[in-house]
Amino acid sequence: MTAESISIASRIAASQLQPAQSLEGHPPQQERTATFGEVFADSLQKVNHLQKEADKAIEGLATGDRTDIAQTMIAVQKASLSFEIMKQVRNQLVQAYEDVLRMPV
């Protein structure tokens, strides 16, 4: 190996260790990851949205605006299932919190 090829290899290795540069010479923006609280709040909003859709479907069926009972039942089951899953997540969070409280210091 010549000195020039060693120099090129060392520059390549050094550039791989440094953050990549965009065409303008600025480091690329790192994607922001959502926190657990944000993900949990988003999930709660989605569950709430499904509950509201199910309520509207039931109301529409009761008033005669909707005639498709199958779609109404699907909406109700989606809302029910998402609520049950959210309850299980909440129960696991409470259990984990209680486990942390019981840890000796």
Beta strands, then each sheet from edge to edge (+ up, - down):
end
